[in-house]
Amino acid sequence: MSYSVDIAGTAATKDRTGNLGAEVTTNTSAVTGSFSHIQVLEDATFSAFTATGDTGQAMTGFAIPAGMIIGGNITAYTLASGKVRAYKA
């Protein structure tokens, strides 16, 4: 079964489909901006990760497997290892 929803062109659609752009990170330089989600392209470990409204344990110091998608109001991150694609919000 499939569903079709006609919301083309809305901000909600654009930030979830990459129409606002994306940034691929393959190094350990700090990245800042406004991102709706991060797709892990190669097993990744973050040394820093900031998302507005997040509570609980830090998203640092452990490996996140390739293929995972991390959502939120992400404003900054730094990789310790791996490769990711961050979708702009």
QUIDA-V38034 format. One record per pair of residues at least 4 apart in sequence whose ideal C-beta (glycine too) atoms are under 7 Angstrom apart, sorted by the first residue. I is the first residue (numbers start at 1). J is the second residue. If there is no record, write none. Layout:
I/J
I/J
//
This chain:
7/12
7/13
8/13
9/13
10/14
11/15
12/16
13/17
14/19
14/20
15/20
15/36
15/87
15/89
16/36
18/22
18/87
20/88
20/89
21/88
22/85
22/86
22/87
22/88
23/31
23/86
24/85
25/31
25/79
25/83
25/84
25/86
26/83
28/78
28/79
28/80
30/48
30/76
30/78
31/76
31/77
31/78
31/86
32/75
32/76
33/88
34/75
34/88
34/89
35/74
35/86
35/87
35/88
35/89
36/71
36/87
36/89
37/69
37/70
37/71
37/87
38/70
38/74
38/84
38/86
39/69
39/84
39/85
40/44
40/64
40/65
40/66
40/67
40/68
40/82
40/84
41/66
41/83
41/84
41/85
42/66
42/82
42/83
43/63
43/64
43/65
43/66
43/82
44/64
44/79
44/81
44/82
44/83
44/84
45/61
45/62
45/63
45/80
45/81
45/82
46/59
46/60
46/77
46/78
46/79
46/80
47/60
47/78
47/79
47/80
48/60
48/76
48/77
48/78
49/58
49/59
49/60
49/77
50/75
50/76
51/72
51/73
51/74
51/75
52/73
52/75
53/73
54/72
64/68
74/86
79/84
//
